[in-house]
Amino acid sequence: MLPAKPEKEKALDRTAIIRAVKTPLGFFVLVVLVVEVALLGLAAETEGQNQLVALYGMLFVILVLIAVVSFFAYRKPEALSGQRPVASQDVPEVGKGVSLALQQLHDFCSRISGHWWERIKPDEPSALSFVEIRLDSATSTVKMKGKAYSRDGDLTAIWETVASCINMSERKVFYYWRGWHPSSPNEPYEGFGEISFHGSHDRIDSGVGVFSDTNLTDIKSTKKKSVEFRRSIEREVQVLQEGNSKLISELVRRKLDHMA
């Protein structure tokens, strides 16, 4: 028989075991081990019915542990390792700042989305564009597409943006566009532009800007034009969408006189 450990050594062993328990799962295991040892000792000291009760008790404790661990593993697995789920107040300030900036960017893009008139100067051959701006959620920017008309109200160009970026502090949109003239579809055009939007915090109804216009078959043809933006109203949008060329021409001429 091995000699019994001194009381001081037993105390050190207990302390080491307690320190080793660092998670809820470890605590469960420790409790089960303590109960199991107690029941095992009781079973060894008794006989008959009492011994059977002790053995069933050991089995019951094991089953309870399995049930508890299974429950937490399914509902709250992080609890078994002692981890705490990240709450909103635990998000680093840098992360909060990024989220706020993205939300502000999304809000700005939403406020400028819609249909606009773009007055072009100088206006040859295109004098006015009808532009749709819409939010691009995938990139947190906007996409633009437009149809340009001459002073007589005839369709002269079709264009759309390929890329864009936002300057929130100055309410500016920078973009790269491509387009063509229906009268000469084999001569592609492209250029860069910027728009500065004006308005209140809740609604933006106007803007000014510039863009470059280059015929890719003649790079030396590059021109820089200034533009003025004004938001369109629902009735005007309906006329453009219905596609009646006569009504569109009349509307374009009236709008040019109004924006002159």
C-alpha positions as a Markdown table, in Angstrom:
| # | Residue | x | y | z |
|---|---|---|---|---|
| 1 | Met | 0.0 | 0.0 | 0.0 |
| 2 | Leu | 1.3 | 3.5 | -1.0 |
| 3 | Pro | 1.9 | 5.8 | 1.9 |
| 4 | Ala | -0.7 | 8.6 | 2.4 |
| 5 | Lys | 0.1 | 12.1 | 1.2 |
| 6 | Pro | 0.7 | 14.7 | 3.9 |
| 7 | Glu | -2.1 | 17.2 | 4.3 |
| 8 | Lys | 0.1 | 20.1 | 2.9 |
| 9 | Glu | 0.7 | 18.1 | -0.3 |
| 10 | Lys | -3.0 | 17.3 | -0.6 |
| 11 | Ala | -3.8 | 21.0 | -0.3 |
| 12 | Leu | -1.4 | 21.8 | -3.1 |
| 13 | Asp | -3.0 | 19.2 | -5.3 |
| 14 | Arg | -6.4 | 20.7 | -4.7 |
| 15 | Thr | -5.1 | 24.2 | -5.5 |
| 16 | Ala | -3.6 | 23.0 | -8.8 |
| 17 | Ile | -6.8 | 21.3 | -9.8 |
| 18 | Ile | -8.9 | 24.5 | -9.0 |
| 19 | Arg | -6.5 | 26.7 | -11.0 |
| 20 | Ala | -6.7 | 24.3 | -14.0 |
| 21 | Val | -10.5 | 25.0 | -14.2 |
| 22 | Lys | -10.7 | 28.0 | -16.5 |
| 23 | Thr | -13.9 | 27.4 | -18.4 |
| 24 | Pro | -17.5 | 26.5 | -17.7 |
| 25 | Leu | -16.9 | 23.1 | -19.4 |
| 26 | Gly | -13.9 | 22.5 | -17.1 |
| 27 | Phe | -16.1 | 23.3 | -14.1 |
| 28 | Phe | -18.8 | 20.8 | -15.2 |
| 29 | Val | -16.2 | 18.1 | -15.6 |
| 30 | Leu | -14.6 | 18.9 | -12.2 |
| 31 | Val | -18.0 | 18.7 | -10.4 |
| 32 | Val | -18.8 | 15.4 | -12.1 |
| 33 | Leu | -15.4 | 14.0 | -11.1 |
| 34 | Val | -16.0 | 15.0 | -7.5 |
| 35 | Val | -19.5 | 13.5 | -7.4 |
| 36 | Glu | -18.3 | 10.4 | -9.2 |
| 37 | Val | -15.5 | 9.8 | -6.6 |
| 38 | Ala | -18.0 | 10.3 | -3.8 |
| 39 | Leu | -20.5 | 7.9 | -5.2 |
| 40 | Leu | -17.8 | 5.4 | -6.1 |
| 41 | Gly | -16.6 | 5.5 | -2.5 |
| 42 | Leu | -20.1 | 5.0 | -1.3 |
| 43 | Ala | -20.6 | 2.1 | -3.7 |
| 44 | Ala | -17.4 | 0.4 | -2.4 |
| 45 | Glu | -18.5 | 0.8 | 1.3 |
| 46 | Thr | -22.1 | -0.5 | 0.8 |
| 47 | Glu | -23.7 | -3.6 | -0.5 |
| 48 | Gly | -27.0 | -4.6 | -2.0 |
| 49 | Gln | -29.6 | -1.9 | -2.7 |
| 50 | Asn | -27.5 | 0.9 | -1.5 |
| 51 | Gln | -24.6 | -0.1 | -3.8 |
| 52 | Leu | -27.1 | -0.2 | -6.7 |
| 53 | Val | -28.4 | 3.3 | -5.9 |
| 54 | Ala | -24.8 | 4.6 | -5.9 |
| 55 | Leu | -24.1 | 3.1 | -9.3 |
| 56 | Tyr | -27.3 | 4.5 | -10.7 |
| 57 | Gly | -26.4 | 7.8 | -9.3 |
| 58 | Met | -23.1 | 7.8 | -11.1 |
| 59 | Leu | -24.8 | 7.0 | -14.4 |
| 60 | Phe | -27.4 | 9.7 | -13.7 |
| 61 | Val | -24.7 | 12.4 | -13.1 |
| 62 | Ile | -22.9 | 11.4 | -16.4 |
| 63 | Leu | -26.2 | 11.7 | -18.4 |
| 64 | Val | -27.0 | 15.1 | -16.8 |
| 65 | Leu | -23.5 | 16.3 | -17.8 |
| 66 | Ile | -24.0 | 15.1 | -21.4 |
| 67 | Ala | -27.4 | 16.8 | -21.6 |
| 68 | Val | -26.1 | 20.1 | -20.2 |
| 69 | Val | -23.0 | 20.2 | -22.5 |
| 70 | Ser | -25.1 | 19.3 | -25.5 |
| 71 | Phe | -27.6 | 22.1 | -24.8 |
| 72 | Phe | -24.9 | 24.7 | -24.6 |
| 73 | Ala | -23.0 | 23.3 | -27.6 |
| 74 | Tyr | -26.2 | 23.8 | -29.7 |
| 75 | Arg | -27.5 | 27.1 | -28.3 |
| 76 | Lys | -24.5 | 28.9 | -26.9 |
| 77 | Pro | -21.2 | 27.2 | -27.9 |
| 78 | Glu | -19.1 | 30.2 | -26.9 |
| 79 | Ala | -20.3 | 29.7 | -23.3 |
| 80 | Leu | -18.5 | 26.4 | -23.0 |
| 81 | Ser | -15.1 | 28.1 | -23.6 |
| 82 | Gly | -15.9 | 31.1 | -21.4 |
| 83 | Gln | -16.1 | 33.5 | -24.3 |
| 84 | Arg | -18.6 | 36.3 | -24.3 |
| 85 | Pro | -20.5 | 37.3 | -27.5 |
| 86 | Val | -19.4 | 40.6 | -29.0 |
| 87 | Ala | -22.0 | 43.3 | -28.2 |
| 88 | Ser | -22.4 | 46.6 | -29.9 |
| 89 | Gln | -20.7 | 48.4 | -27.1 |
| 90 | Asp | -17.7 | 46.1 | -27.4 |
| 91 | Val | -17.1 | 47.1 | -31.1 |
| 92 | Pro | -13.8 | 49.0 | -31.3 |
| 93 | Glu | -14.1 | 52.7 | -31.9 |
| 94 | Val | -12.4 | 52.3 | -35.3 |
| 95 | Gly | -15.0 | 49.8 | -36.4 |
| 96 | Lys | -17.8 | 52.1 | -35.3 |
| 97 | Gly | -16.3 | 55.0 | -37.2 |
| 98 | Val | -16.1 | 52.9 | -40.4 |
| 99 | Ser | -19.7 | 51.8 | -40.0 |
| 100 | Leu | -20.8 | 55.4 | -39.5 |
| 101 | Ala | -18.9 | 56.6 | -42.5 |
| 102 | Leu | -20.4 | 53.9 | -44.7 |
| 103 | Gln | -23.9 | 54.8 | -43.5 |
| 104 | Gln | -23.3 | 58.5 | -44.3 |
| 105 | Leu | -22.0 | 57.6 | -47.7 |
| 106 | His | -25.1 | 55.4 | -48.4 |
| 107 | Asp | -27.4 | 58.2 | -47.2 |
| 108 | Phe | -25.7 | 60.8 | -49.5 |
| 109 | Cys | -26.0 | 58.5 | -52.5 |
| 110 | Ser | -29.6 | 57.9 | -51.7 |
| 111 | Arg | -30.3 | 61.6 | -51.5 |
| 112 | Ile | -28.9 | 62.4 | -54.9 |
| 113 | Ser | -30.5 | 59.4 | -56.6 |
| 114 | Gly | -33.3 | 60.1 | -59.0 |
| 115 | His | -33.8 | 61.9 | -62.4 |
| 116 | Trp | -32.0 | 65.1 | -63.3 |
| 117 | Trp | -31.7 | 67.7 | -66.1 |
| 118 | Glu | -28.1 | 68.4 | -67.1 |
| 119 | Arg | -27.7 | 71.8 | -68.9 |
| 120 | Ile | -24.5 | 71.6 | -71.1 |
| 121 | Lys | -22.4 | 74.6 | -72.1 |
| 122 | Pro | -21.3 | 75.0 | -74.8 |
| 123 | Asp | -24.2 | 73.2 | -76.2 |
| 124 | Glu | -23.1 | 72.0 | -79.6 |
| 125 | Pro | -24.3 | 69.4 | -80.6 |
| 126 | Ser | -25.8 | 68.4 | -77.2 |
| 127 | Ala | -27.5 | 71.1 | -75.1 |
| 128 | Leu | -29.3 | 69.1 | -72.5 |
| 129 | Ser | -29.1 | 65.6 | -70.9 |
| 130 | Phe | -31.8 | 63.7 | -69.0 |
| 131 | Val | -29.9 | 61.8 | -66.4 |
| 132 | Glu | -30.8 | 59.0 | -64.0 |
| 133 | Ile | -28.6 | 58.6 | -60.9 |
| 134 | Arg | -29.1 | 55.5 | -58.8 |
| 135 | Leu | -27.4 | 54.0 | -55.8 |
| 136 | Asp | -24.9 | 51.2 | -56.4 |
| 137 | Ser | -25.1 | 49.3 | -53.1 |
| 138 | Ala | -22.3 | 46.9 | -54.1 |
| 139 | Thr | -19.8 | 49.7 | -54.3 |
| 140 | Ser | -21.4 | 52.3 | -52.0 |
| 141 | Thr | -21.3 | 54.8 | -55.0 |
| 142 | Val | -23.7 | 55.8 | -57.7 |
| 143 | Lys | -24.2 | 54.9 | -61.4 |
| 144 | Met | -25.4 | 57.4 | -64.0 |
| 145 | Lys | -26.9 | 57.1 | -67.4 |
| 146 | Gly | -28.2 | 59.7 | -69.7 |
| 147 | Lys | -29.6 | 60.8 | -73.0 |
| 148 | Ala | -28.5 | 64.1 | -74.5 |
| 149 | Tyr | -30.6 | 66.3 | -76.7 |
| 150 | Ser | -30.0 | 69.1 | -79.1 |
| 151 | Arg | -31.5 | 72.6 | -78.8 |
| 152 | Asp | -34.2 | 71.4 | -81.2 |
| 153 | Gly | -35.1 | 68.5 | -78.9 |
| 154 | Asp | -33.5 | 65.8 | -81.1 |
| 155 | Leu | -31.6 | 62.9 | -79.5 |
| 156 | Thr | -27.9 | 63.4 | -80.0 |
| 157 | Ala | -26.1 | 61.1 | -77.6 |
| 158 | Ile | -26.4 | 58.2 | -75.2 |
| 159 | Trp | -24.0 | 57.7 | -72.3 |
| 160 | Glu | -23.4 | 56.0 | -68.9 |
| 161 | Thr | -20.8 | 55.9 | -66.2 |
| 162 | Val | -18.2 | 53.2 | -66.0 |
| 163 | Ala | -16.9 | 54.1 | -62.5 |
| 164 | Ser | -17.5 | 56.7 | -59.9 |
| 165 | Cys | -16.3 | 57.8 | -56.5 |
| 166 | Ile | -17.7 | 60.1 | -53.8 |
| 167 | Asn | -16.2 | 63.0 | -51.8 |
| 168 | Met | -18.5 | 63.3 | -48.9 |
| 169 | Ser | -17.1 | 66.4 | -47.2 |
| 170 | Glu | -17.6 | 68.4 | -50.4 |
| 171 | Arg | -20.7 | 66.6 | -51.7 |
| 172 | Lys | -18.9 | 65.8 | -54.9 |
| 173 | Val | -19.2 | 62.9 | -57.4 |
| 174 | Phe | -16.3 | 62.1 | -59.7 |
| 175 | Tyr | -17.0 | 59.8 | -62.6 |
| 176 | Tyr | -15.7 | 58.2 | -65.8 |
| 177 | Trp | -18.2 | 57.9 | -68.6 |
| 178 | Arg | -18.6 | 56.3 | -72.1 |
| 179 | Gly | -21.1 | 57.0 | -74.8 |
| 180 | Trp | -21.9 | 57.4 | -78.5 |
| 181 | His | -23.9 | 59.5 | -81.0 |
| 182 | Pro | -26.7 | 57.6 | -82.7 |
| 183 | Ser | -25.8 | 59.4 | -85.9 |
| 184 | Ser | -22.2 | 58.0 | -85.8 |
| 185 | Pro | -22.3 | 54.8 | -83.6 |
| 186 | Asn | -18.8 | 53.8 | -84.8 |
| 187 | Glu | -17.2 | 56.8 | -83.1 |
| 188 | Pro | -17.1 | 56.1 | -79.3 |
| 189 | Tyr | -16.8 | 58.9 | -76.8 |
| 190 | Glu | -15.5 | 59.0 | -73.3 |
| 191 | Gly | -14.4 | 61.4 | -70.6 |
| 192 | Phe | -14.1 | 62.3 | -66.9 |
| 193 | Gly | -16.4 | 64.5 | -64.9 |
| 194 | Glu | -17.3 | 65.9 | -61.5 |
| 195 | Ile | -20.5 | 67.3 | -60.0 |
| 196 | Ser | -20.8 | 69.4 | -56.8 |
| 197 | Phe | -24.3 | 69.0 | -55.4 |
| 198 | His | -26.2 | 71.7 | -53.4 |
| 199 | Gly | -29.1 | 71.6 | -51.1 |
| 200 | Ser | -30.2 | 70.9 | -47.5 |
| 201 | His | -29.3 | 67.9 | -45.4 |
| 202 | Asp | -32.6 | 66.1 | -46.3 |
| 203 | Arg | -32.9 | 67.1 | -50.0 |
| 204 | Ile | -30.5 | 68.0 | -52.7 |
| 205 | Asp | -32.1 | 69.6 | -55.8 |
| 206 | Ser | -29.2 | 71.2 | -57.8 |
| 207 | Gly | -25.6 | 71.0 | -58.7 |
| 208 | Val | -22.8 | 72.2 | -61.0 |
| 209 | Gly | -19.9 | 70.6 | -62.6 |
| 210 | Val | -17.6 | 70.0 | -65.6 |
| 211 | Phe | -16.7 | 67.0 | -67.8 |
| 212 | Ser | -14.3 | 66.2 | -70.6 |
| 213 | Asp | -15.6 | 64.9 | -74.0 |
| 214 | Thr | -13.2 | 63.0 | -76.2 |
| 215 | Asn | -13.9 | 61.3 | -79.6 |
| 216 | Leu | -11.7 | 58.2 | -79.4 |
| 217 | Thr | -11.2 | 58.3 | -83.1 |
| 218 | Asp | -9.6 | 61.7 | -82.8 |
| 219 | Ile | -7.9 | 62.3 | -79.4 |
| 220 | Lys | -7.2 | 65.9 | -80.2 |
| 221 | Ser | -10.9 | 66.6 | -80.2 |
| 222 | Thr | -11.1 | 66.6 | -76.4 |
| 223 | Lys | -13.3 | 69.4 | -75.0 |
| 224 | Lys | -14.1 | 70.5 | -71.5 |
| 225 | Lys | -17.7 | 71.5 | -70.8 |
| 226 | Ser | -19.5 | 73.0 | -67.8 |
| 227 | Val | -22.8 | 71.7 | -66.7 |
| 228 | Glu | -25.7 | 72.7 | -64.4 |
| 229 | Phe | -27.9 | 70.0 | -62.7 |
| 230 | Arg | -31.5 | 70.5 | -61.6 |
| 231 | Arg | -33.8 | 67.7 | -60.3 |
| 232 | Ser | -36.6 | 66.6 | -62.6 |
| 233 | Ile | -40.2 | 66.3 | -61.5 |
| 234 | Glu | -42.4 | 63.3 | -61.9 |
| 235 | Arg | -44.5 | 64.6 | -64.8 |
| 236 | Glu | -41.3 | 65.2 | -66.8 |
| 237 | Val | -40.0 | 61.8 | -66.0 |
| 238 | Gln | -43.2 | 60.3 | -67.3 |
| 239 | Val | -42.9 | 62.1 | -70.7 |
| 240 | Leu | -39.3 | 60.8 | -71.2 |
| 241 | Gln | -40.3 | 57.3 | -70.2 |
| 242 | Glu | -43.3 | 57.2 | -72.6 |
| 243 | Gly | -40.9 | 57.8 | -75.5 |
| 244 | Asn | -43.1 | 60.1 | -77.6 |
| 245 | Ser | -40.5 | 62.0 | -79.6 |
| 246 | Lys | -42.7 | 65.0 | -80.3 |
| 247 | Leu | -43.6 | 65.5 | -76.6 |
| 248 | Ile | -39.9 | 64.9 | -75.6 |
| 249 | Ser | -38.7 | 67.6 | -78.1 |
| 250 | Glu | -41.3 | 70.1 | -76.8 |
| 251 | Leu | -40.3 | 69.4 | -73.2 |
| 252 | Val | -36.5 | 69.7 | -73.9 |
| 253 | Arg | -37.0 | 73.1 | -75.6 |
| 254 | Arg | -39.1 | 74.4 | -72.7 |
| 255 | Lys | -36.5 | 73.1 | -70.2 |
| 256 | Leu | -33.7 | 74.8 | -72.1 |
| 257 | Asp | -35.5 | 78.1 | -72.0 |
| 258 | His | -36.2 | 77.7 | -68.3 |
| 259 | Met | -32.6 | 76.8 | -67.4 |
| 260 | Ala | -31.0 | 79.4 | -69.7 |
